[in-house]
Amino acid sequence: MTEPLDIALEIDPPDPILLTELLFMQSPGGTEMIAIIIILILLACSALISGSEVAYFSLSPVQIKEVSESKVESDVKVDALLQHPERLLATILILNNLINIAIVVLSSVVVEGMVDFNVLGVFWTYFIQIGVVTFIILMAGEVLPKVYASTHNLSLARLMSTPLTGFAIVLKPLSRSLIQMGAMVKKRVKKDSEITVGHLEHAMEITKDENTRTDETRILEGIVKFGNIDVKQVMTPRVDTFALELNTDFEELLSLVVDKGFSRIPVFRESLDDVAGVLYLKDLIPFIKMRKLNWHKLVRPAYFVPESKKIDDLLNEFQESRRHLAIVVDEYGGTSGIITLEDVIEEIVGEITDEFDDDDLNYTKVDAQTYILEGKTPLVDMYRILEIEGDRFEESKGESDTLAGFIIEQAGKIPLKNERIDFEEFTFIIEAADRRKVRQVKVVMNEQVDEDE
């Protein structure tokens, strides 16, 4: 009867009742009992060590600050361990692996002493020795303690601070070697991780869904494109710049300042190409009741920037110099316009409207495909209004940065009223113009304009 039973067990899975009887034919001896006790202790140690990894590296900034400011011994040790995160991680990994190896070795001794593998096939032998033991280690020594540590990270970190401090000293040679080996591997396999604007735009496209808010999308798009925008594209052009002549009478100056409402005003000598400085409204406040004043002494030095400067660089310069306004000059040194800190920030967060802004001349939306814009509207603002990317305009704009400049670039002249300029699926109809510039334009998208229009 023995041979047929052996053959059956090697071919088909054994009956559960018969398998139990065959496996536990031997009761654990003294050696096995000692091994079982040690395994349980090691499983507890493995759980604590694995949980420590999550506990220490999931501490919030508030918890880290609390620990660093505390004088309690356990908190002092936690803070000391966090000062060297690589050494801490290496210590935890070394300890965890040593404990798990010890568990596997001891579990093999226990299983071989309690189970008769002579009546089992190869599959069931490996299943018990590898599969069951691995499952116990994963559940008791990895998964469950890490789940617990994720919600009790600070208390577990304090509990393990003393053991880990001691092991960090004992295992320092091994952890140092492990850190050095990791650094060498990282150096050899390090790849170029530079992220381009194209990568960021693609990431935004694939992560956009119906739950994404419009204002969030606008801000993210502004951040992505921020470094590619020149000062010339967002500045207030020279023709729209309010400035004071240096020989202006003080009473007249006060009247102009009150009427315009600007807090910083460029001051020029004979022409706007010869800027003498910038007058700050706050410097005038102590003298507003006076009728005469040599206000020239209040003029501060001007800050000049070229048209080609990127606005992200300008933002850094504004922050470092604590300025809010710069004079934009062209390649010949002439004044092209001015740019403010508000102009720069608006490229990220969108239009910032205050009590002095005039909203009547921005734009008019006639229908879904038709808009009426001012000729001086910057192209970057037109892209936002029309909700288009603007890449094709950027490729064809030449030196122009406004809608009027783009139309003149395409037409090769200053077009007159009612003239039409076609650009791909866009039609530009001149609503108002004179011999010097285009003042107002009707923009029609994705449809043909009737001839009688």
Buried (B, 14 or more C-beta within 10 A) or exposed (E): EEEEEEEEBBEEEBEEEEBEEBBEEEEBEEEBEBBBEBBEEBBBBBBBBBBBBBBBBBBEEEBBEBBEEBEEEBBBBBBBBBEBEEBBBBBBBBBBEBBBEBBBEBBBBBBEBBBEBEBBBEEBBEEBBEEEBEEBBEEBBBEBBBEBBEEBBBEBBBBBBEBBBEBBEEBEEBBEEBBEEEEEEEEEEEEEEEEEEEEBBEEBEEEEEEEEEEEEEBBBBBBBBBEEBBBBBBBBBBEEBBBBBBEBEBEEBBEBBEEEEBEBBBBBEEEBBEBBBBBBBEEBEEBEEEEEBEBBEBBEEBBEBBBEBBBBEBBEEBEEEEBBBBBBBBEEEEBBBBBBBEBBBBBBEBEEEEEEEEEEEBBEEEEEBBBBBBBBBBBBBBBBBBEEEBEEBBEEBEEBBBBBBBBBBBBEEBBEEEBBBEBEEBBBBBBBBEEEBBBBBBBBBEEEBEEEE
